[in-house]
């Protein structure tokens, strides 16, 4: 795995306070243009002034660390819901990495079930923090989607979307002089809003083909566009390739994934298709795409070589690209 980094390019920073006051002044319109460009050119950006209290974010960081400090046998009790929801560790493709998920968060029932897997009494205090954080990040995620649609002049489509939330907690802990991290990948869902701690290690590939550090910024969150949003936008929204590389230090991140509901038809609206942008993807049901990529992703995570490569199978293109028919 190469760690050559381009310091000349920087991931865009979007100030949400300039978009949420409902005005149509120069700063607002300029920020909407920046948001659209970030989606088209990067598929990734940082958000500041996002509305989630810093205290809640710090509490969520603490909760993640407390969970990963539990005995491995305890964490393995959270084994329901499939491989991508359960506790994961010791996978060759993601060395020195652990992950655990709460599918359906911020639904209190889902969070309660999760906490009862790890603590006999369910740990009400931690459950409350997870619920508070995920309620805030779900509201923020919906707001970001609305703002992205508005930046493309497509606000009317938001009401037709149905989503399912999934919170993951990630812990990277390579020993001295050892590299840990994640495989190079895109996200297959719609959008991800992620907290990362101050240690760094997250990198995205720019359209110039260079790796760029997503440098931690106080009280910011990272937003990624996923494959299914790319397909819905007829390729206008970029699904960014990204990875984590850390050596000799621990790192915590807490991504909140927003999946289209299984029955959602992913079909680019007519406003996204024209002579300059011919239709790229055939319409598909999201569940069919999920069933396509999940077993492939699982095999990739189990393969040591996956961590060493800078590419990933183009799941979306192989599944739905019209030229592949």
C-alpha positions as CSV (number, residue, x, y, z in Angstrom):
1,X,0.0,0.0,0.0
2,X,1.5,3.3,-1.1
3,X,1.2,6.2,1.3
4,X,2.3,9.0,-1.1
5,X,0.1,11.9,-0.2
6,X,-0.7,15.1,-2.2
7,X,-0.6,18.0,0.2
8,X,-1.6,20.5,-2.4
9,X,-5.3,19.4,-2.5
10,X,-7.6,19.6,0.4
11,X,-11.1,18.1,1.0
12,X,-13.7,20.9,0.9
13,X,-15.2,22.3,4.1
14,X,-18.9,23.3,4.1
15,X,-20.2,25.7,6.7
16,X,-23.8,24.5,7.2
17,X,-24.7,27.7,9.1
18,X,-24.6,29.5,5.8
19,X,-27.2,27.1,4.3
20,X,-29.8,26.7,7.0
21,X,-31.0,30.2,7.6
22,X,-33.3,30.2,4.6
23,X,-31.9,33.3,3.0
24,X,-30.9,33.7,-0.6
25,X,-28.0,36.1,-0.2
26,X,-24.6,35.8,-1.9
27,X,-23.0,33.8,0.9
28,X,-25.8,31.2,0.8
29,X,-25.8,30.8,-3.0
30,X,-22.0,30.6,-3.1
31,X,-22.0,27.9,-0.4
32,X,-24.6,25.9,-2.3
33,X,-22.4,26.1,-5.3
34,X,-19.5,24.8,-3.2
35,X,-21.6,22.0,-1.9
36,X,-22.6,20.9,-5.4
37,X,-19.0,21.1,-6.5
38,X,-17.9,19.0,-3.5
39,X,-20.4,16.3,-4.4
40,X,-19.4,16.3,-8.1
41,X,-15.6,16.6,-7.8
42,X,-14.8,15.0,-4.4
43,X,-17.8,12.9,-3.2
44,X,-16.5,13.9,0.3
45,X,-16.4,17.0,2.4
46,X,-16.2,18.2,6.0
47,X,-19.2,19.9,7.7
48,X,-18.8,22.5,10.4
49,X,-21.5,24.3,12.4
50,X,-23.6,21.2,11.9
51,X,-25.7,21.5,15.0
52,X,-24.6,18.5,17.0
53,X,-23.3,19.6,20.4
54,X,-19.6,19.0,20.9
55,X,-20.3,17.5,24.3
56,X,-22.5,14.8,22.7
57,X,-19.8,14.0,20.2
58,X,-17.2,13.6,22.9
59,X,-19.6,11.4,24.9
60,X,-20.0,9.1,21.8
61,X,-16.2,8.9,21.4
62,X,-16.0,7.8,25.1
63,X,-18.7,5.2,24.6
64,X,-16.9,3.7,21.6
65,X,-13.7,3.4,23.6
66,X,-15.6,1.8,26.6
67,X,-17.1,-0.7,24.3
68,X,-13.9,-1.7,22.6
69,X,-12.3,-2.0,26.1
70,X,-14.7,-4.9,26.9
71,X,-13.5,-8.4,26.8
72,X,-13.5,-9.9,23.4
73,X,-15.9,-12.7,24.5
74,X,-18.4,-10.0,25.6
75,X,-18.2,-8.1,22.3
76,X,-18.7,-11.4,20.4
77,X,-22.1,-11.7,22.1
78,X,-23.4,-9.0,19.7
79,X,-23.7,-11.5,16.9
80,X,-27.1,-11.0,15.4
81,X,-28.1,-9.3,12.2
82,X,-25.4,-10.6,9.8
83,X,-21.7,-10.2,9.4
84,X,-21.8,-6.5,8.6
85,X,-23.8,-5.7,11.7
86,X,-22.2,-7.9,14.2
87,X,-18.9,-7.5,16.0
88,X,-15.9,-7.9,13.6
89,X,-12.3,-8.4,14.4
90,X,-9.2,-10.3,13.3
91,X,-10.0,-9.9,9.6
92,X,-6.9,-10.2,7.3
93,X,-8.0,-7.4,5.0
94,X,-8.4,-4.9,7.8
95,X,-5.4,-5.5,10.2
96,X,-5.5,-4.4,13.8
97,X,-9.2,-3.4,13.5
98,X,-12.4,-4.0,15.4
99,X,-15.9,-2.9,14.5
100,X,-19.3,-3.2,16.0
101,X,-22.7,-1.9,14.7
102,X,-26.1,-0.9,15.8
103,X,-28.5,-1.5,12.9
104,X,-31.6,0.6,13.0
105,X,-30.2,3.3,15.2
106,X,-31.5,5.7,16.5
107,X,-34.5,3.4,17.0
108,X,-34.5,2.9,20.9
109,X,-35.5,-0.7,20.5
110,X,-32.4,-1.4,18.3
111,X,-30.2,0.4,20.7
112,X,-31.7,-1.4,23.7
113,X,-31.1,-4.8,22.1
114,X,-27.5,-3.8,21.3
115,X,-26.8,-2.8,24.9
116,X,-28.4,-5.9,26.3
117,X,-26.0,-8.0,24.3
118,X,-23.0,-6.4,26.0
119,X,-24.3,-5.7,29.6
120,X,-26.7,-7.8,31.6
121,X,-28.7,-4.7,32.6
122,X,-28.4,-3.0,29.2
123,X,-26.4,-0.1,30.5
124,X,-29.0,2.7,30.4
125,X,-26.4,5.5,30.5
126,X,-24.5,4.3,27.4
127,X,-27.8,3.6,25.7
128,X,-28.9,7.2,26.3
129,X,-25.7,8.5,24.8
130,X,-26.0,6.4,21.7
131,X,-29.6,7.4,21.2
132,X,-28.8,11.1,21.7
133,X,-25.9,11.0,19.3
134,X,-27.7,9.0,16.6
135,X,-30.8,11.1,16.8
136,X,-28.7,14.2,16.2
137,X,-26.7,12.6,13.4
138,X,-29.8,11.2,11.7
139,X,-31.4,14.7,11.7
140,X,-28.1,16.1,10.3
141,X,-27.9,13.4,7.6
142,X,-31.4,14.1,6.4
143,X,-30.6,17.8,6.4
144,X,-27.5,17.3,4.3
145,X,-29.4,15.2,1.8
146,X,-32.0,18.0,1.5
147,X,-29.3,20.5,0.9
148,X,-27.5,18.4,-1.7
149,X,-30.7,17.9,-3.6
150,X,-31.4,21.7,-3.4
151,X,-27.9,22.4,-4.8
152,X,-28.9,20.4,-7.9
153,X,-32.4,21.9,-8.1
154,X,-34.0,18.6,-7.1
155,X,-35.6,19.3,-3.7
156,X,-38.9,17.7,-4.7
157,X,-37.4,14.2,-4.7
158,X,-36.5,14.1,-1.0
159,X,-40.1,13.1,0.0
160,X,-39.8,10.0,-2.2
161,X,-36.8,8.6,-0.3
162,X,-36.9,6.0,2.5
163,X,-33.9,5.3,4.6
164,X,-32.5,2.9,7.2
165,X,-29.8,4.1,9.6
166,X,-26.8,2.0,10.8
167,X,-24.3,3.2,13.4
168,X,-20.8,1.6,13.4
169,X,-18.0,2.1,15.8
170,X,-14.5,1.4,14.5
171,X,-11.3,1.0,16.4
172,X,-7.8,0.7,14.8
173,X,-5.0,-0.3,17.2
174,X,-1.8,-1.3,15.4
175,X,1.3,-1.9,17.6
176,X,4.5,0.2,17.1
177,X,6.0,0.0,13.6
178,X,2.9,-1.9,12.3
179,X,0.4,-0.6,9.8
180,X,-3.3,-1.0,10.4
181,X,-6.4,0.4,8.7
182,X,-9.1,-0.4,6.2
183,X,-9.2,-1.6,2.7
184,X,-9.5,0.9,-0.1
185,X,-13.2,1.1,-0.8
186,X,-16.3,3.1,-1.8
187,X,-19.4,2.9,0.4
188,X,-22.3,1.1,-1.2
189,X,-25.1,2.9,0.6
190,X,-26.5,6.4,0.0
191,X,-24.4,8.6,2.3
192,X,-22.2,8.4,5.4
193,X,-21.7,11.0,8.1
194,X,-18.7,10.2,10.2
195,X,-17.0,11.3,13.4
196,X,-13.2,10.8,13.4
197,X,-11.0,11.5,16.3
198,X,-8.0,13.8,16.2
199,X,-5.3,11.2,15.3
200,X,-5.7,11.3,11.5
201,X,-5.2,8.4,9.1
202,X,-8.3,8.8,6.8
203,X,-7.4,9.4,3.1
204,X,-9.5,9.9,0.0
205,X,-8.5,9.6,-3.6
206,X,-9.0,12.8,-5.6
207,X,-10.1,12.8,-9.2
208,X,-6.5,13.5,-10.1
209,X,-5.7,10.1,-8.8
210,X,-3.7,11.3,-5.7
211,X,-4.3,10.4,-2.1
212,X,-5.3,13.3,0.1
213,X,-5.4,13.3,3.9
214,X,-8.7,14.2,5.5
215,X,-7.2,16.2,8.2
216,X,-9.1,16.2,11.5
217,X,-10.8,19.6,12.2
218,X,-12.2,20.4,15.6
219,X,-16.0,19.7,15.9
220,X,-16.3,18.7,12.3
221,X,-17.8,15.6,10.7
222,X,-16.9,13.9,7.5
223,X,-19.5,13.2,4.8
224,X,-19.1,10.5,2.1
225,X,-21.2,9.9,-1.0
226,X,-22.0,6.3,-1.7
227,X,-22.6,4.1,-4.7
228,X,-26.3,4.2,-4.6
229,X,-26.4,8.0,-4.5
230,X,-24.0,8.0,-7.4
231,X,-26.4,5.7,-9.4
232,X,-29.4,7.8,-8.5
233,X,-27.7,11.0,-9.7
234,X,-26.6,9.4,-13.0
235,X,-23.0,9.7,-11.9
236,X,-23.2,13.4,-11.2
237,X,-22.4,12.7,-7.5
238,X,-19.0,11.1,-7.1
239,X,-18.6,7.9,-5.0
240,X,-15.3,8.6,-3.4
241,X,-12.6,5.9,-3.0
242,X,-11.2,6.1,0.6
243,X,-9.1,4.2,3.1
244,X,-7.6,4.4,6.6
245,X,-3.8,4.0,7.1
246,X,-2.4,4.3,10.7
247,X,0.9,3.1,12.1
248,X,1.7,2.7,15.7
249,X,-1.3,4.6,17.1
250,X,-4.9,3.9,17.9
251,X,-7.8,5.6,16.1
252,X,-11.6,5.7,16.7
253,X,-14.2,6.6,14.2
254,X,-18.0,6.5,14.3
255,X,-19.7,6.4,10.9
256,X,-23.5,6.7,10.5
257,X,-24.6,4.9,7.4
258,X,-27.8,5.9,5.6
259,X,-29.1,3.1,3.4
260,X,-31.9,3.3,1.0
261,X,-34.6,1.0,2.2
262,X,-34.5,-2.4,0.5
263,X,-37.5,-1.9,-1.8
264,X,-36.2,1.5,-3.1
265,X,-35.9,1.8,-6.9
266,X,-32.7,3.5,-7.7
267,X,-33.4,5.3,-10.9
268,X,-31.9,8.6,-12.1
269,X,-34.5,11.4,-12.4
270,X,-34.9,12.9,-15.9
271,X,-33.3,16.2,-14.8
272,X,-30.0,14.3,-14.4
273,X,-30.1,12.8,-17.9
274,X,-29.4,14.9,-21.0
275,X,-27.2,15.0,-24.1
276,X,-24.1,15.9,-22.0
277,X,-25.0,13.2,-19.4
278,X,-26.4,10.1,-21.1
279,X,-27.9,7.5,-18.7
280,X,-25.1,5.5,-17.1
281,X,-26.9,3.0,-14.9
282,X,-29.9,0.8,-15.4
283,X,-32.6,1.2,-12.7
284,X,-32.3,-1.3,-9.9
285,X,-33.9,-2.3,-6.5
286,X,-31.5,-1.4,-3.7
287,X,-31.9,-4.9,-2.0
288,X,-30.7,-6.5,-5.2
289,X,-27.5,-4.4,-5.2
290,X,-27.0,-5.1,-1.5
291,X,-27.2,-8.8,-2.2
292,X,-24.7,-8.4,-5.0
293,X,-21.9,-6.6,-3.1
294,X,-22.2,-8.0,0.4
295,X,-20.6,-11.4,-0.2
296,X,-17.9,-9.9,-2.4
297,X,-17.1,-7.3,0.3
298,X,-16.9,-10.0,2.9
299,X,-14.4,-12.0,0.9
300,X,-12.3,-8.9,0.4
301,X,-12.2,-8.1,4.1
302,X,-10.9,-11.7,4.7
303,X,-8.0,-11.3,2.2
304,X,-4.7,-9.8,3.4
305,X,-3.9,-8.7,-0.1
306,X,-6.9,-6.4,0.0
307,X,-5.2,-4.1,2.5
308,X,-2.2,-3.8,0.3
309,X,-3.9,-2.8,-2.9
310,X,-5.0,0.7,-3.8
311,X,-8.0,-0.4,-5.9
312,X,-11.3,-2.0,-5.3
313,X,-13.7,-3.9,-7.5
314,X,-16.1,-1.5,-9.1
315,X,-19.3,-3.0,-7.6
316,X,-21.7,-0.4,-9.0
317,X,-20.2,-0.5,-12.5
318,X,-20.2,-4.3,-12.6
319,X,-23.8,-4.5,-11.3
320,X,-25.7,-1.7,-13.1
321,X,-23.5,0.1,-15.7
322,X,-25.4,0.1,-19.0
323,X,-22.2,-0.5,-21.0
324,X,-21.8,-3.8,-19.2
325,X,-25.2,-5.2,-20.3
